[in-house]
Amino acid sequence: MERGKMAEAESLETAAEHERILREIESTDTACIGPTLRSVYDGEEHGRFMEKLETRIRNHDREIEKMCNFHYQGFVDSITELLKVRGEAQKLKNQVTDTNRKLQHEGKELVIAMEELKQCRLQQRNISATVDKLMLCLPVLEMYSKLRDQMKTKRHYPALKTLEHLEHTYLPQVSHYRFCKVMVDNIPKLREEIKDVSMSDLKDFLESIRKHSDKIGETAMKQGKKELGQVQWLTPGETPSLGTVGGGTNCSQLHFLIEQLQLHFSAQQQRNLDNIVLQQPRIGSKRKSKKDAYIIFDTEIESTSPKSEQDSGILDVEDEEDDEEVPGAQDLVDFSPVYRCLHIYSVLGARETFENYYRKQRRKQARLVLQPPSNMHETLDGYRKYFNQIVGFFVVEDHILHTTQGLVNRAYIDELWEMALSKTIAALRTHSSYCSDPNLVLDLKNLIVLFADTLQVYGFPVNQLFDMLLEIRDQYSETLLKKWAGIFRNILDSDNYSPIPVTSEEMYKKVVGQFPFQDIELEKQPFPKKFPFSEFVPKVYNQIKEFIYACLKFSEDLHLSSTEIDDMIRKSTNLLLTRTLSNSLQNVIKRKNIGLTELVQIIINTTHLEKSCKYLEEFITNITNVLPETVHTTKLYGTTTFKDARHAAEEEIYTNLNQKIDQFLQLADYDWMTGDLGNKASDYLVDLIAFLRSTFAVFTHLPGKVAQTACMSACKHLATSLMQLLLEAEVRQLTLGALQQFNLDVRECEQFARSGPVPGFQEDTLQLAFIDLRQLLDLFIQWDWSTYLADYGQPNCKYLRVNPVTALTLLEKMKDTSRKNNMFAQFRKNERDKQKLIDTVAKQLRGLISSHHS
């Protein structure tokens, strides 16, 4: 029963489901009926559903049939009316067709006109669109044309700005056109072309300033010289009072003049330096400041005129007259290629590349500039060109430093300057060592000072250059010493070694003006009269002062204190006196052909030069304004120099006198075997005594001790030579007659000594030179052997100066003679007694000699 109920319930559910599906089929769109039918086929009651579907179709057919039956009569009426309307419609169609045919015929021209109008309107629309597009393209083309023109006229920086506007402003508006794409593709090439061309201009500029750096430097140094000013020291010829400094006259006036000169020098130099400081911030009166020039460059570059390769870098400036304004070094240079290239590379983002290239090229140029020519030392122009190139290089770099922002920096400039300073100093040391002309060395010093001062104005440290100038100062002193050695040699060689004669007051004052000499007795003497010294005294004195002036010239502008200048002058002057002048005097004194008269005059001259040393001290003090009492002040050694020269001359006089005596003695011709007794002195000795008298007469102007020493030396040498002549080994035998003749000659010598050829000797002092000869001759002539032998060794012995050896030697010579002398032939007994006496005396003399030795 339950199964029946369940079956009934299931059938009811199925029927309800089928009913729902049918309603859904009836109400649903045909396109969406697929899922509904699928649910039927998925179920198990497909057959029953088909039955129900058939039943529902039949029901609808019956309803359709009922409806048709109800409206059939209305349908028939409608068909009838429709047939009537069809006829009318056919008529209307014919009328419309006819009307259309007529209308087509009549409107054919209008259609053609409308077609033409349509084409015109289309063309008008196209033209309008084309004009609009061209209006967008024309600025692009104009800018591109402007760009090409700027490239053609080498206005690269404006071209770069035009290129920027073209790329970022104009081309994006017409980017879809093919020609714009071509332009866009060419933009990098144009940029590279601008970079290459601007770099080419920069290379031309660098090459140009390399070639013309000497011109730039020359102009800068001219300007520096004009601004610094030059104050020249006065030479003796320019200031008459300076020529009389050594004479002790006008010293107070000279001191005042020198003080005024130094005050003028200091004030003038200070004013010039102040002007330099005031003018330093500006390049020139007609130029804008460096900063302004840099700022306005960007606005003015648009109107920059194209420049040829010849114009890139150096502007042509004609030579200026001395009285016209000297142009600034920067006025000669057109720096626009550097600025253009710098701006171009900055805009293109390659500034670092440009800076590195510029610095690298300038370093190379610096090395070339700093390489001196091999023959630079031969002329001053070689040094000047070398300095001009260096100054020109650094003037350009200094200008670049102050007119660009970071192209070069102070560290880079300092590095270049350190390299330049070391190479320049090394080159100057090498080449200046070849200079043998002091004038060239002095000109070189002035050039170095101008070089250093010019670069110092631009802010470069130059202390090392001034330190090197102190080294060159020593070399300058050496070249001066060599030059003055020649001057002194010429003066001494050309001197006549005779007192200077003067015949008028004018001539007297002229000599006194040249050399400080005062002698009241000489002033009282009437004209003509003579100075005691020869011409080389005032000449040497004036040359010493000229040397001091030459040393002073080198000290100018070296920023040295007065004490340092004074010390330098004194040391150099000491070298001149102790080495150069001393050597010159010594060479003259040692000459083979120099005579006694010249030697005497040299002694007189050196005596007066020695006295003039104090005036040289005053002269140096006046020109340096440093008192000699100042601590560490060097003293002049002129006194020592002239004393040494005088002593050498004195020794040479002694030697010369002895040589003359020897020459006369060589004329001696004694007959040592003669038995005749002479009655006069030998001729050679008479001539010798006459020579000595005339010679010592010349010694009147010599210091007393010198003349006395010379006379005593000559007498001693004469006595010694006569003794040697008597005892020489070649004289093996001599007679008493020969000894008598020799005694006459010695008496002549003693007579000369007693006559006082040179004043100042005490009585019989000069005769003591011949005492040995006198006692020896007296012993033999008087044959006073008993006295000699008896008193020998006693202080008051009569023959104290007779040496036993000398006596024995002479006795031996007479002993040999007595044996062969025919004079005693008739007196055999006397001969034998004489011989025995000689033998006895000889034996006793030998005993004295042996006892003395023991």
C-alpha positions in Angstrom: 0.0 0.0 0.0 2.9 2.2 0.9 4.4 1.4 -2.4 1.2 2.5 -4.1 1.2 5.7 -2.3 4.9 6.3 -3.2 4.2 5.6 -6.9 1.3 7.9 -6.9 3.3 10.6 -5.3 6.1 10.2 -7.9 3.6 10.3 -10.8 2.2 13.5 -9.5 5.6 15.1 -9.2 6.4 13.9 -12.7 3.3 15.4 -14.1 3.9 18.7 -12.3 7.5 18.8 -13.7 6.3 18.1 -17.2 3.7 20.8 -16.9 6.4 23.3 -15.8 8.6 22.2 -18.7 5.9 22.8 -21.2 5.1 26.2 -19.8 8.8 27.0 -20.0 8.9 25.8 -23.6 5.9 28.0 -24.5 7.3 31.1 -22.8 11.0 30.7 -23.6 12.9 32.0 -26.6 13.8 29.2 -29.1 17.5 29.9 -28.6 17.3 29.1 -24.9 15.1 26.0 -25.1 18.2 23.6 -25.2 18.7 23.3 -21.4 15.0 22.7 -20.9 14.9 19.8 -23.4 18.1 18.4 -21.9 16.4 18.1 -18.5 13.6 16.1 -20.3 16.1 13.7 -21.9 18.1 13.4 -18.7 15.0 12.2 -16.9 13.4 8.7 -17.1 9.8 9.8 -18.1 10.6 10.7 -21.7 7.8 8.8 -23.2 5.2 10.3 -20.8 6.5 13.8 -21.6 6.1 13.1 -25.3 2.6 12.1 -24.7 1.9 15.1 -22.8 3.6 17.3 -25.5 1.4 15.7 -28.2 -1.7 16.4 -26.1 -0.7 20.0 -25.6 -0.1 20.4 -29.4 -3.5 19.1 -30.2 -5.1 21.5 -27.8 -3.3 24.4 -29.4 -4.4 23.3 -32.9 -8.0 23.2 -31.8 -7.7 26.7 -30.4 -6.1 28.0 -33.7 -8.8 26.4 -35.7 -11.5 28.0 -33.6 -9.9 31.4 -34.0 -9.6 31.1 -37.8 -13.2 30.1 -38.1 -14.2 33.2 -36.0 -12.2 35.7 -38.2 -12.6 34.2 -41.7 -15.1 36.7 -43.1 -12.9 39.6 -42.1 -10.0 37.9 -43.9 -11.9 37.6 -47.1 -13.0 41.2 -47.0 -9.4 42.3 -46.5 -8.2 40.3 -49.5 -10.9 41.9 -51.6 -9.8 45.4 -50.6 -6.2 44.5 -51.1 -6.9 43.6 -54.7 -8.5 46.9 -55.3 -5.6 48.7 -53.8 -3.2 46.8 -56.1 -4.6 48.4 -59.2 -4.3 51.9 -57.7 -0.8 51.1 -56.6 0.2 50.1 -60.1 -1.1 53.4 -61.5 0.8 55.2 -58.8 3.9 53.2 -59.6 3.7 54.2 -63.2 3.2 57.8 -62.4 6.2 57.7 -60.0 8.3 56.0 -62.6 7.4 58.6 -65.2 8.0 61.4 -62.8 11.4 59.9 -61.8 12.4 59.5 -65.4 11.5 63.2 -66.0 13.3 64.2 -62.8 16.4 62.2 -63.8 16.5 63.8 -67.1 16.0 67.2 -65.7 18.4 66.8 -62.8 21.2 65.2 -64.7 23.2 68.5 -65.0 22.5 69.3 -61.4 23.9 65.9 -60.4 27.0 66.7 -62.4 27.3 70.1 -60.8 26.8 68.6 -57.4 29.4 66.0 -58.1 31.8 68.8 -59.1 30.9 70.7 -56.0 31.6 67.7 -53.9 35.0 67.3 -55.5 35.7 71.0 -54.9 34.6 70.8 -51.3 36.9 67.7 -50.9 39.8 69.6 -52.4 39.1 72.6 -50.2 39.1 70.4 -47.2 42.3 68.8 -48.2 43.9 72.1 -49.0 42.9 73.5 -45.6 44.3 70.4 -43.9 47.5 70.7 -45.9 47.9 74.4 -45.0 47.4 73.5 -41.3 50.0 70.8 -41.5 52.4 73.0 -43.4 52.0 75.7 -40.8 53.2 73.2 -38.3 56.1 72.0 -40.5 57.3 75.5 -41.7 58.8 76.5 -38.3 60.6 73.1 -38.2 62.0 73.7 -41.6 62.9 77.3 -40.8 64.7 76.2 -37.7 66.5 73.5 -39.6 67.5 76.0 -42.3 68.7 78.4 -39.6 70.7 75.5 -38.1 72.4 74.8 -41.4 73.2 78.5 -41.9 74.7 78.7 -38.4 76.7 75.6 -39.0 77.9 77.0 -42.3 78.9 80.3 -40.7 80.6 78.5 -37.8 78.3 79.9 -35.2 78.4 76.7 -33.3 77.0 77.7 -30.0 73.9 79.4 -31.5 73.6 76.3 -33.7 73.6 74.1 -30.7 70.9 76.2 -29.0 68.8 76.1 -32.3 69.3 72.3 -32.3 68.0 72.1 -28.8 64.8 74.1 -29.7 64.3 72.0 -32.8 64.6 68.8 -31.0 62.5 69.5 -27.9 60.0 72.1 -29.2 59.3 71.8 -32.9 59.9 68.2 -33.9 57.5 66.6 -31.4 54.6 68.5 -33.0 55.2 66.9 -36.4 56.9 63.7 -35.4 54.7 61.5 -37.6 56.1 62.9 -40.8 58.9 61.0 -42.5 61.1 64.0 -43.1 61.0 64.7 -39.3 62.2 61.2 -38.6 65.1 61.9 -41.0 65.8 65.1 -39.0 65.6 63.2 -35.7 68.1 60.7 -37.0 70.5 63.5 -38.1 70.4 65.3 -34.7 73.2 63.1 -33.1 75.3 63.5 -36.2 74.8 67.3 -36.1 75.8 67.3 -32.4 79.0 65.4 -33.2 79.7 67.7 -36.1 79.3 70.7 -33.8 81.6 69.1 -31.3 84.2 68.2 -33.9 84.1 71.7 -35.5 84.3 73.5 -32.1 87.2 71.2 -31.1 88.9 72.0 -34.4 88.6 75.7 -33.5 90.0 75.0 -30.1 93.0 73.2 -31.6 93.6 76.1 -33.9 93.4 78.4 -30.9 95.9 76.3 -28.9 98.2 76.1 -31.8 97.9 79.9 -32.3 98.7 80.8 -28.7 101.6 78.3 -28.7 103.1 80.1 -31.7 102.4 83.6 -30.3 103.0 83.0 -26.6 106.3 85.0 -26.9 104.3 88.0 -28.2 101.8 87.7 -25.4 104.6 87.4 -22.8 106.5 90.3 -24.4 103.4 92.5 -24.1 102.8 91.4 -20.5 106.4 92.1 -19.6 106.2 95.5 -21.3 103.1 96.3 -19.3 104.8 95.0 -16.1 107.9 97.1 -16.8 105.7 100.2 -17.3 103.8 99.6 -14.1 106.7 98.7 -11.9 109.0 101.4 -13.2 112.8 101.4 -13.4 115.0 103.5 -11.2 118.6 103.5 -12.4 121.5 104.0 -10.1 123.7 107.0 -11.1 127.1 106.3 -12.5 130.2 108.3 -11.8 129.9 110.2 -15.1 126.3 111.2 -14.4 126.9 112.8 -11.0 130.1 114.8 -10.7 130.1 114.8 -6.9 130.3 111.0 -6.9 133.7 111.1 -8.7 135.2 113.0 -5.7 134.0 110.7 -3.0 137.4 109.1 -2.5 139.1 112.4 -2.2 137.3 113.3 1.0 135.6 116.3 -0.6 131.9 116.9 -0.8 131.2 113.8 1.3 128.3 115.4 3.2 126.7 116.6 -0.1 127.1 113.1 -1.5 125.6 111.5 1.6 122.6 113.9 1.2 122.2 113.1 -2.5 122.3 109.3 -1.9 119.7 109.6 0.9 117.5 111.6 -1.5 118.0 109.0 -4.2 117.1 106.1 -1.9 114.0 107.9 -0.6 113.0 108.6 -4.2 113.6 105.0 -5.1 111.5 103.7 -2.2 108.7 106.2 -2.7 108.5 105.6 -6.5 108.6 101.8 -6.1 105.8 102.0 -3.4 103.7 104.2 -5.7 104.2 101.8 -8.6 103.3 98.8 -6.5 100.2 100.5 -5.2 99.1 101.3 -8.7 99.6 97.6 -9.6 97.5 96.5 -6.7 94.7 98.9 -7.7 94.9 97.9 -11.4 95.1 94.2 -10.7 91.3 93.4 -10.5 90.8 94.8 -14.0 92.3 93.6 -17.3 92.4 97.0 -18.9 90.7 100.3 -19.1 88.8 99.4 -22.2 87.9 95.9 -21.2 85.1 94.5 -19.0 85.9 92.7 -15.9 86.7 89.0 -16.2 83.6 88.0 -14.4 81.4 90.3 -16.5 83.1 89.1 -19.6 82.2 85.6 -18.6 78.6 86.4 -17.7 77.7 88.4 -20.8 79.4 85.9 -23.2 76.4 83.7 -23.3 74.2 86.6 -24.5 76.7 88.1 -26.9 77.7 84.9 -28.5 74.6 84.9 -30.7 76.0 87.9 -32.6 79.6 86.6 -32.7 80.9 87.0 -36.2 82.5 84.0 -37.8 86.3 83.8 -37.6 88.7 82.2 -39.9 91.4 79.9 -38.7 93.9 82.8 -38.8 91.7 84.8 -36.4 91.3 82.1 -33.8 93.4 83.0 -30.9 95.6 86.0 -31.6 94.5 89.4 -32.7 96.8 91.4 -34.9 98.2 94.4 -32.9 100.6 96.8 -34.4 103.7 97.9 -32.5 103.0 100.6 -30.0 105.2 103.7 -29.6 107.0 104.0 -26.3 104.9 107.0 -25.3 101.6 105.2 -26.1 99.6 103.0 -23.8 100.9 99.4 -23.8 98.0 97.0 -24.4 97.2 94.4 -21.9 98.4 90.9 -22.7 94.8 89.7 -22.8 93.9 92.3 -25.4 96.0 90.4 -27.9 94.1 87.2 -27.5 90.6 86.2 -28.6 89.4 83.6 -26.1 86.0 83.0 -27.7 87.1 79.6 -29.2 87.7 78.4 -25.7 84.5 79.8 -24.3 82.5 78.4 -27.3 83.9 75.0 -27.0 83.5 75.0 -23.2 79.8 76.0 -23.5 79.2 73.5 -26.3 80.7 70.6 -24.4 78.9 71.7 -21.2 75.6 71.7 -23.0 76.3 68.3 -24.6 77.2 66.9 -21.2 80.9 66.3 -22.1 82.5 69.1 -20.0 84.8 66.7 -18.2 86.1 65.4 -21.5 86.8 68.9 -22.7 88.5 69.9 -19.4 90.8 66.9 -19.5 91.7 67.5 -23.2 92.4 71.1 -22.6 94.6 70.5 -19.6 96.4 67.7 -21.3 97.2 69.8 -24.4 98.3 72.7 -22.3 100.6 70.5 -20.2 102.2 69.4 -23.5 102.6 73.0 -24.6 104.1 73.9 -21.2 106.8 71.2 -21.6 107.6 72.6 -25.1 107.7 76.2 -23.8 109.9 75.2 -20.9 112.5 73.5 -23.2 115.2 76.1 -23.7 117.1 76.4 -27.0 120.6 75.0 -26.9 122.2 78.4 -27.8 120.1 80.5 -25.4 123.1 81.6 -23.5 124.7 83.3 -26.5 122.5 86.4 -26.6 120.1 88.2 -24.4 117.4 87.7 -27.1 117.5 84.0 -26.5 116.7 84.5 -22.8 114.1 87.1 -23.6 112.2 84.9 -26.0 112.4 82.0 -23.5 110.9 84.2 -20.7 108.3 85.8 -23.0 107.0 82.3 -23.9 106.7 81.3 -20.3 105.0 84.5 -19.3 102.7 84.3 -22.3 101.7 80.8 -21.3 100.9 81.6 -17.7 99.1 84.9 -18.6 96.8 82.9 -20.8 96.2 80.3 -18.1 95.6 83.0 -15.5 93.0 84.6 -17.7 91.3 81.2 -18.3 91.3 80.6 -14.6 89.5 83.9 -13.8 87.1 83.9 -16.8 85.9 80.3 -16.8 84.2 78.3 -14.1 86.4 75.3 -13.4 88.0 74.8 -16.8 91.3 75.1 -14.9 91.6 75.5 -11.1 94.2 76.8 -8.8 95.7 73.4 -8.0 96.3 72.8 -11.7 97.9 76.2 -12.2 100.1 75.7 -9.1 101.2 72.3 -10.4 102.1 73.8 -13.8 103.9 76.6 -12.1 105.9 74.3 -9.8 107.0 72.4 -12.9 107.8 75.5 -14.8 109.7 77.0 -11.8 111.9 74.0 -11.4 112.7 73.6 -15.1 113.3 77.3 -15.6 115.7 77.5 -12.7 117.5 74.4 -13.9 117.8 75.9 -17.4 119.0 79.2 -16.1 121.6 77.6 -13.9 122.9 75.6 -16.9 122.9 78.3 -19.5 124.0 81.2 -17.2 127.1 79.2 -16.3 128.3 79.7 -19.9 128.0 83.5 -19.7 131.4 85.1 -19.5 130.3 88.7 -20.3 129.3 90.5 -17.1 127.1 92.9 -19.1 125.2 89.9 -20.4 124.9 88.5 -16.9 123.6 91.9 -15.6 121.1 92.2 -18.5 120.0 88.6 -17.7 119.5 89.5 -14.1 117.4 92.5 -15.0 115.4 90.3 -17.4 114.9 87.7 -14.6 113.7 90.4 -12.2 111.2 91.7 -14.8 110.1 88.1 -15.5 109.6 87.4 -11.8 107.9 90.8 -11.1 105.5 90.3 -14.0 104.5 86.8 -12.9 104.2 88.0 -9.3 101.7 90.6 -10.4 99.6 87.6 -11.6 99.9 85.9 -8.2 102.6 83.4 -8.9 105.2 82.8 -6.1 108.7 83.8 -7.3 110.9 83.6 -4.2 112.9 80.7 -5.7 113.8 83.0 -8.7 115.2 85.6 -6.4 117.1 82.9 -4.5 118.6 81.8 -7.8 119.5 85.4 -8.6 121.7 85.3 -5.5 123.5 82.3 -7.1 123.9 84.2 -10.3 125.2 87.1 -8.3 128.2 84.9 -7.4 128.7 84.1 -11.0 128.3 87.7 -11.9 131.1 88.6 -9.4 133.3 86.0 -11.0 132.8 87.4 -14.5 133.4 90.9 -13.1 136.6 89.7 -11.6 137.7 88.2 -14.9 136.8 91.4 -16.7 138.6 93.6 -14.2 141.6 91.2 -14.3 142.0 92.2 -17.9 141.4 95.9 -17.1 144.1 95.8 -14.4 146.4 93.9 -16.7 146.0 96.6 -19.4 146.5 99.4 -16.9 149.6 97.9 -15.5 151.0 97.0 -18.9 150.5 100.4 -20.3 151.8 102.3 -17.3 155.2 104.1 -17.7 156.0 103.7 -14.0 157.0 107.3 -13.7 155.6 109.9 -11.4 152.8 111.9 -13.0 154.0 115.3 -14.2 151.6 118.3 -14.0 152.2 121.6 -15.5 149.1 123.5 -14.5 146.6 123.9 -11.7 143.9 122.3 -13.8 145.9 119.2 -14.4 146.7 119.0 -10.7 143.0 119.2 -9.7 142.1 116.6 -12.3 144.5 114.1 -10.7 143.4 115.0 -7.2 139.8 114.6 -8.3 140.5 111.1 -9.5 142.5 110.0 -6.5 142.4 111.1 -2.9 145.8 112.6 -2.4 146.8 115.5 -0.2 150.4 116.8 0.2 150.8 120.3 1.5 154.5 120.4 0.5 153.6 119.3 -3.1 150.8 121.9 -3.3 153.3 124.6 -2.4 155.8 123.6 -5.0 155.7 125.7 -8.3 154.7 124.2 -11.6 155.8 122.0 -13.2 155.8 119.4 -10.5 155.3 115.6 -10.1 153.0 113.4 -8.1 155.0 110.6 -6.3 152.8 107.9 -7.9 152.4 106.9 -11.5 149.2 106.9 -13.6 148.1 103.4 -12.7 147.3 104.6 -9.1 144.3 106.8 -10.0 143.3 104.4 -12.8 143.3 101.4 -10.5 141.4 103.4 -7.8 138.7 104.5 -10.2 138.4 101.0 -11.6 137.9 99.7 -8.1 135.0 102.2 -7.7 133.7 101.2 -11.1 133.7 97.6 -9.9 131.8 98.6 -6.8 129.2 100.4 -9.0 128.9 97.3 -11.2 128.3 95.2 -8.0 125.7 97.7 -6.9 123.9 97.5 -10.2 123.3 93.8 -9.7 121.8 94.3 -6.3 119.0 96.5 -7.7 115.4 95.1 -7.5 116.6 92.0 -5.6 114.5 93.0 -2.5 117.7 93.0 -0.4 118.3 95.1 2.6 121.0 97.8 2.7 123.0 95.6 5.0 122.9 92.7 2.6 123.8 94.9 -0.3 126.7 96.4 1.7 127.9 92.9 2.7 127.7 91.7 -1.0 129.7 94.7 -2.3 132.3 94.4 0.4 132.9 90.7 -0.2 133.1 91.1 -3.9 135.5 94.1 -3.5 137.6 92.0 -1.2 137.9 89.3 -3.8 138.8 92.0 -6.4 141.6 93.3 -4.1 142.9 90.1 -2.6 142.7 87.9 -5.7 142.4 89.8 -8.9 144.4 93.0 -8.2 146.9 91.1 -6.1 147.5 88.6 -8.9 147.9 91.3 -11.4 150.4 93.1 -9.2 152.3 89.9 -8.5 152.5 89.1 -12.2 153.9 92.5 -13.0 156.4 92.2 -10.1 157.5 88.7 -11.2 158.0 89.7 -14.9 161.5 88.9 -16.1 162.1 92.2 -17.8 161.0 94.4 -15.0 163.6 96.9 -13.8 164.5 98.4 -10.4 162.9 101.7 -11.3 159.5 100.0 -12.0 159.8 98.0 -8.8 160.5 101.1 -6.8 157.5 102.9 -8.4 155.3 99.9 -7.7 156.3 100.1 -4.0 155.4 103.8 -4.0 152.1 103.2 -5.9 151.0 100.4 -3.5 151.8 102.6 -0.5 149.4 105.3 -1.8 146.8 102.8 -2.8 147.0 101.3 0.7 146.3 104.7 2.2 143.3 105.1 -0.1 141.5 102.0 1.3 139.8 104.1 4.0 138.3 106.3 1.3 137.0 103.2 -0.4 135.4 102.2 2.9 133.7 105.6 3.0 132.7 105.3 -0.6 130.9 102.0 0.1 129.3 103.4 3.2 127.9 106.4 1.4 126.3 104.4 -1.5 124.9 101.7 0.8 124.1 103.9 3.8 125.4 101.2 6.2 127.9 102.5 8.7 131.1 100.5 9.1 130.4 100.2 12.9 127.4 98.1 12.1 127.5 94.6 13.5 128.8 92.0 11.0 130.0 94.6 8.6 132.7 93.1 6.4 136.0 95.0 6.4 138.0 95.7 3.2 141.3 93.8 2.9 142.9 96.2 0.6 145.6 97.1 3.1 146.8 93.5 3.2 146.7 93.2 -0.6 148.9 96.3 -1.1 151.2 95.3 1.7 151.7 91.9 0.2 152.4 93.4 -3.2 154.8 95.9 -1.7 156.6 93.2 0.2 156.8 91.1 -3.0 158.2 94.2 -4.9 160.7 94.7 -2.1 161.9 91.1 -2.3 162.1 91.5 -6.1 164.2 94.6 -5.6 166.5 92.7 -3.4 166.7 89.8 -5.8 167.1 92.2 -8.8 169.9 94.1 -7.1 171.7 90.9 -6.3 171.4 89.7 -9.8 172.8 93.0 -11.1 175.7 92.6 -8.7 176.3 89.1 -9.9 176.3 90.4 -13.5 179.0 92.9 -12.6 181.0 90.3 -10.7 181.0 88.1 -13.8 183.1 90.8 -15.4 185.8 90.5 -12.7 189.1 89.4 -14.3 191.7 89.0 -11.5 195.2 87.9 -12.3 195.7 85.8 -9.2 199.4 85.1 -10.0 200.4 88.7 -10.5 203.3 90.1 -8.5 202.6 93.8 -9.4 201.1 95.9 -6.8 198.1 97.9 -8.1 197.2 101.5 -7.1 193.4 101.6 -8.0 190.3 99.5 -7.8 189.2 97.3 -10.6 187.1 98.8 -13.4 184.2 96.4 -13.0 183.9 97.3 -9.3 184.0 101.0 -10.0 181.2 100.5 -12.5 179.3 98.4 -9.9 179.6 101.1 -7.3 178.5 103.8 -9.7 175.4 101.6 -10.6 174.6 101.2 -6.9 174.9 104.9 -6.2 172.5 105.8 -9.1 170.1 103.0 -8.1 169.9 104.1 -4.4 169.4 107.7 -5.5 166.1 106.5 -7.0 165.1 105.1 -3.7 164.5 108.6 -2.2 160.7 108.2 -2.4 160.7 104.7 -0.9 160.0 104.2 2.8 163.2 104.6 4.7 163.3 101.0 5.9 162.9 99.6 2.4 165.8 101.7 1.0 168.0 100.8 4.0 167.1 97.1 3.7 167.8 97.1 0.0 171.2 98.8 0.5 172.2 96.5 3.3 171.1 93.5 1.4 173.1 94.7 -1.7 176.3 95.3 0.4 176.0 91.9 2.2 175.5 90.2 -1.1 178.4 92.0 -2.6 180.6 91.1 0.3 179.5 87.5 0.2 180.1 87.3 -3.5 183.6 88.8 -3.2 184.4 86.3 -0.4 183.2 83.4 -2.7 185.2 84.8 -5.5 188.3 84.8 -3.4 187.7 81.3 -2.0 186.3 79.5 -5.0 187.9 76.2 -6.0 188.9 77.4 -9.4 191.4 79.8 -7.8 194.0 77.3 -6.7 196.9 79.8 -6.3 197.1 83.4 -5.6 199.9 85.8 -4.8 200.2 88.6 -2.3 200.1 91.1 -5.2 196.7 89.7 -6.3 195.5 89.9 -2.7 196.7 93.6 -2.6 194.5 94.3 -5.7 191.6 92.6 -4.1 192.1 94.7 -1.0 191.8 97.9 -3.1 188.5 96.7 -4.4 187.2 96.0 -0.9 188.4 99.4 0.2 186.3 100.9 -2.7 183.3 99.0 -1.3 183.9 100.2 2.2 184.3 103.8 0.9 180.8 103.4 -0.8 179.4 102.1 2.5 180.9 105.1 4.4 179.5 107.6 1.9 175.9 106.8 3.1 174.2 105.9 -0.2 170.9 105.7 1.7 170.2 108.0 4.6 169.2 106.6 8.0 172.1 104.3 8.8 174.0 104.8 12.0 177.8 105.4 11.7 179.7 102.5 10.2 176.6 100.2 10.3 176.7 99.6 6.5 180.5 98.9 6.7 179.8 95.9 8.9 178.7 94.1 5.7 182.3 94.0 4.6 183.9 93.3 8.1 184.6 89.6 7.3 186.5 90.5 4.2 188.3 93.4 5.9 189.6 91.3 8.8 190.6 88.4 6.5 192.5 90.7 4.2 194.2 92.6 7.0 195.3 89.3 8.5 197.0 88.1 5.3 198.4 91.5 4.2 199.8 92.3 7.6 200.7 88.7 8.1 199.6 89.1 11.7 199.2 85.4 12.6 200.7 85.7 16.0 197.9 88.0 17.1 195.2 85.9 15.4 196.4 82.7 17.0 197.0 84.2 20.3 193.6 86.1 20.6 191.5 83.5 18.8 188.3 82.7 20.8 188.4 85.9 22.8 185.5 88.4 22.6 187.7 91.3 21.9 189.8 89.5 19.3 191.1 91.7 16.5 190.3 89.1 13.9 187.1 87.9 15.5 185.2 87.5 12.1 188.0 85.4 10.5 187.0 81.7 10.4 190.0 79.3 10.7 188.7 77.2 7.9 188.5 80.3 5.6 192.0 81.4 6.7 193.4 77.9 6.1 191.8 77.7 2.6 193.4 81.0 1.6 196.7 80.1 3.2 196.9 76.9 1.3 196.5 78.8 -2.0 199.4 81.1 -1.0 201.5 78.2 0.2 201.4 76.6 -3.2 202.4 79.9 -4.8 205.4 80.5 -2.5 206.9 77.2 -3.6 206.9 78.2 -7.2 207.5 81.9 -6.9 210.8 82.9 -8.5 210.7 86.1 -6.4 212.4 84.2 -3.6 214.9 82.4 -5.7 217.8 84.7 -4.7 216.8 84.6 -1.1 216.8 80.9 -0.4 217.1 81.2 3.3 214.1 83.7 3.4 212.1 81.4 1.2 212.7 78.5 3.4 211.8 80.6 6.5 208.6 81.8 4.9 207.7 78.3 3.9 208.3 77.0 7.4 206.2 79.8 8.8 203.3 79.0 6.5 203.5 75.4 7.4 203.6 76.3 11.1 200.5 78.6 10.7 198.7 76.0 8.7 199.4 73.4 11.3 198.1 75.6 14.1 195.0 76.5 12.1 194.2 72.8 11.6 194.6 72.4 15.4 192.2 75.2 16.0 189.7 73.7 13.5 190.0 70.2 15.1 189.6 71.6 18.6 186.7 73.7 17.6 184.9 70.7 16.0 185.6 68.5 19.1 
